[in-house]
C-alpha cells in the first residue's frame, strides 16, 4: 500500500490545481486497475440526482488507497454547489476539514482523484485537461471518474476512469502546445487520455442484502426491452457532434491562415535577402563598402502559431461522440433485428 500524507485540491472542473501537504508523487508502479466500492457509485449517482439539473455538472473528491498496481476507491464526498453570494467560501479548507473528519471516524481519507458528471459524453475539454494535470502532477495515481447519467438512464451504468498519458503530462509540464512541440512529442487525440479498467466491488453483507431485495421486489409486467424510441437521444448526440465539427472547421481555417501568412513572410524574407545580395555585389563592383548587417529576425517576425491543444481536444471529443453514437445505434439495430424476427415468428 502506498503511504501518503493528507492532501487537498481546489475545484476540479474550473482549472484548479491539486495541492499536497507532502511529496506523494513517487508511485512505485503504474495504476492498471480501479476498484470502486458500490457505496461510492451510489454516492456519485445520488449527488447528480440531488444537485445536477439538465446539463449541470457535479463534481466531487475520491478517497481511497493504492495496493500494488490497483487503485481502490473506498469513499467520496461532493463539492458543494455555491452561488455568487458565497464568494468567501474556501473550497480547499472545506476539503481539508472533510478529510480530517473522515480520518477521525477511521474512514479512508487519502485523496486519489475526483469525479465529474457529463452531458451526452461531452467531457473532453480544456478544463478537464488542466484539472486532471494538476491532480496527477501532485498525486501521481489520481484518476478522474466520468459518470454519464443520460447513458445510464438507457439501461447500462456508464462510469469510466481516465488518466493523462505520460506523453501528455510532459507536454503540459513544458506548456509547449505549438504544432512543432506536439509533432515532436508525437501527440494525437488518440493518445491523450488512457482509460483504466473499473471493477465495482461490494462486501458479502451487501451482496446478501441485494439478493434479499431482489427476491422481495415486485417484477413489473411491463417490459420495454425492445423499445426503439431513441430519436431524441440520437438527435441530441448528432447535434453536439455537428457543433464540434464546426469548431474543428474554424480551427482548421485559423491554421490554414497561419500557414499562408508564414509562407508569404518566408517569400518576402527570401526576396529581401536576394535584393540585399545583389546590392552588395553592385557596391563591391564600384569599390564601395557593403551594407551594414541587419537583424533579419526583428524585421520579419514570424506570425504567432495558433495553439493546437484545443484542436486536439475537439478531435478527441468528436471521437467520443462517434463512439457513443456507434454503441447506441448498434444496440438499437440489435433490437430492430430481434423485433423483426419476433414479428415474423408470430405471423
N, C-alpha and C positions, 0 to 999 in steps of 0.2 A: 504494500500500500504506500502510495506517495505521501509523505508528510509535508504539510504546507501550513503556512501561517494564515491567520484570518485575513480575508480580502474583501474589497468593496469595489463597486464600479458606479459610474454615473449613468444617466439614462441611456438605454441601449439604442433605440431607434433614431436618435437625434444626433448621431455622430459623436456620442460621448466616449470617453476613454476609460479603460479599466485601470484602477489603481490598487496596489497591494501594499500591505504593511511589511512585506518581506520578499526576498528573492525566491520566487516559486516557479520560474520558467526553466527548470532543469529536469524535465521529464526524461526518464531513462528510455522509454520505448514509446513508439507512436500509438495513438489511440486507434484501435482497429474495430472496436465494437462498443455500442452504447446500450447499457442495460437500464431500463426505466421501471420504477415501481408503478403498479397500477394506480396507486393513490396520486402520483404526480400527474398522470394522464387525466384523471378525473378533475384534479385541481385546475389544470390548464383549460379543459373544456368548460368547467364551471365559471372560470374567470371570464371567458369570452361571452358566455350566455348572460352573465350579470352586467358586464360593462361594455362589451362590443355591440355596436349598433350599426348594422349595414356594413359599410366599408371601414368602420372604426377599427384601428389596430390596437390590440392589447399586448402588453409585454410584461415580462417578469424575470426573476432570477432563479437559476437552477443551482441546487445544492447537492453535494454527494461526496464521492471519493474515487480514487483511482486504484484498481487492483491489476497489477501487471499491465497488459495492453487493453484492459476493459475499463471503460468509464461507467461507474454506477451512479445513476441519478436517483436519489432517495427522497428528496423533498424539493419544494419550490415555494416562492411567495411572489405576489404580483407587484408591479409598480403601481402606486396609487394614481388614479386619474385626478388631476387638479386643473383648475381653471386659472385665468389671468389674475384672479383675486389672490391666489396662493403664490404670489411671486417670491415670497420669502421662504418657501418650502425647500429644504435641503434634502435632495434625494440620496446623496452619499451618506449623510448622517442617518437617514431613515433606514438604509440598507444595513449599516453597521449596527444599529440598535436591534433590527430584526435578527441578524445573525448572532448577536450576543444573547438575545433572549432564547433563541433556539439552542444555543450551546448550554445555557443554564438548565434546560429541561432534557439534556442528554440526547439531542437530535443533531444529526449531521449538519454542520454549519459551514463547511468548506465550499467556496464559490467555484463552480465548474462550468459556468456558461450562462446563457439566457435563452428565453423563448419568445416567440412572436407569432401572432396570428397573421393570416394573409387573406387577400381578397381575390378569388379566382386565380390563385397561384402567382400573383404579381408581387413577389418579394425580392426579386433580383434588382437591387437599387444601390446607389452610391451610399445612402445612409446605412444600409445593412453591411456593405463592404467596410466602411470606416469603423463601424461599431465592432464588428467581428474582429477586425485587425487589432483594435485596442484591447479587446478581451484576450485574443490569442497571443498578442505580444506580451501581455502581463502575466497571463496564466496559460501556459502552452497547451494544456489539454482541453481548453474551452471549446464548446460546441454551441451552435445555435439550433434550437428546435423550431421547426416551422409547422404550425398547425393550420390546416385548411378546413374551416367549418362547413363551407359550401360543398366541398367534395365529400366530407364526412357525412353530410345530410343525405347524400345519394346512396349510402349504404355501406361504405367502407371507410375505416378510420384512416385519415390522411395526416400522418405525423412523420416528418423526416428530419434527420440530423445532418448538418453541414459544417465543414471546416474549410478554411482557406488553404490552398495548396502551398507547399514551400516556395515555389517559384513566385507566386503572387505575393507572399509575405515579404520576399526580398525586394520586389518592385515597390511595394507600399512603404518599406523602410527607406528606400532611396528616393521615393517620391518622383521617380522618372517615368512619367506617363506619355512621353513623346513617342511618335511612331518608331523612331530608331531604338529607343530604350525597350519598348515592348517587343520589337523584332529581335533584338539581341537576346532577350530573355526567353524567346520562343513562347510568348504568352498568347493564347487564343481563348475564346469564350468556353471551349470545351474543358480546359484545364485550369479554370479559375477557382471553382469550388469542387470539393470532393465530398460525396455522400458517404456517411458512416452507417453501417447496418444497425438496426434497432431491434432489441429484444425486450418485450414487456413481461415482467416477472411479478407474480403475486405469491404471497405466503400461502401455506397449506390451509390456514384458517379461512383466508379469503376465498380460496378455491372451494372449500366446503360450503361457505355461505352462498356463493354463486350457484352451486348445484341445488341448494335448497330453494333459492329464489326462483330458479328456472323451473323446478317442479311445482312450485306454488303459483307461478304466473299463469294467467289465463291466456290460451292461444287464440289469437284473433282469427276469425273465419275469413276475413277479407285479405287476400294475398295480392300483392302488387309486384310480384317478381318479374312479370313480363311487361311492366308499364313502359311505354315508348315515348311518353311525353317529356322530351328533353330539349325542345326547341329553345326555351328561354335560356337554359344553361349554355347550350351550344352557340346561340346568337350572341350572348354576352362575351363568351370567350373569343369568338371571331372578331367582335368589335374591338376588344382590347388588343388583339393581335394586329389588326389593321392600324390602330393608333401607334403601336410600337414600330410597325413597318414605316409609317410616315416619319416618325422620329429618326429612324435609321436613314431614310432618304435625305432628310435635311442635313444630317451629319456627313453623308457622302458628298452632298453638294458643297458643304464647307471645306471638306478635304480636297475636292477637285479644284476649288477656287484657290486654295493654298498652293497646290501643286502647279497650277498655271502661273500664279504670281512668282513662285520660286523659279520656275523655268524662264520666265520673262526677265527676271532680275539677273539670272546667270548669263543670259544672252547680252544684256546691257553691260554687264561686267566684262564679258569677253570682248565686246566691241570697244569698250573704253581702253582696255589693255592693248588691243591691236592698234588703235589710233595713237596711243602713247608711244608704242614701239616705233611706229612709222615716223612720228615727230622727232623722236630721239635720233633715229637714223639720219634724218634730214639735217638735224643740228650738228651731228658729228661730221657729216659731209661738208658742212660750211665751217667747220672748226669751232663751233660753239659748244659750251658745256651742256651736258644732259639735264633734263628737267629734274628737280629735286624729288626724292622719294616721298610717296604719299601712302597713308594708311587706307588701303582699299576697303578693309572691313568697316571703317567708320563711314565711308562714302556709300557703301552698298550693304546696309544692314539687312540680314535675311528676315523675311516675314515670320511672325510668330506661328509656330506649328500648333494646330488645334489639338487639345488633349484627346487621346484615343481611349482612355479608360471608360468614359461614359458610353462610347460606341460599343466597346466590348460587353459592357453590362446590358445594353439594349439587345445585342445579339444573343446574349445568354438568356434574357427574358423572353425573346422570341422563340428560342429553342424550348424553353419551359412551357410556353403556351402551346407549341406544336405537340409536345409530348402529352400534355393534358388532353388536348383535343383528340389525339390518336387513341389514348386509353379510353376516353369516353365514348368515342364513336365505335371502337372495336367491341365494347360491351354492348352497345345498342344493336350492332349488327348481329351479335350472337343471339340477342333477344328476338330480333326480327326473324332470323332463320328458325329459331325454336318455335315462335308463334306461327310461322308459315307451315312448319311440319305438323304442329298440333291441329291447325285448321284443315290440312289435307287429310290427316288421320281421322278427324271427326266427320268429314264429309264422305 
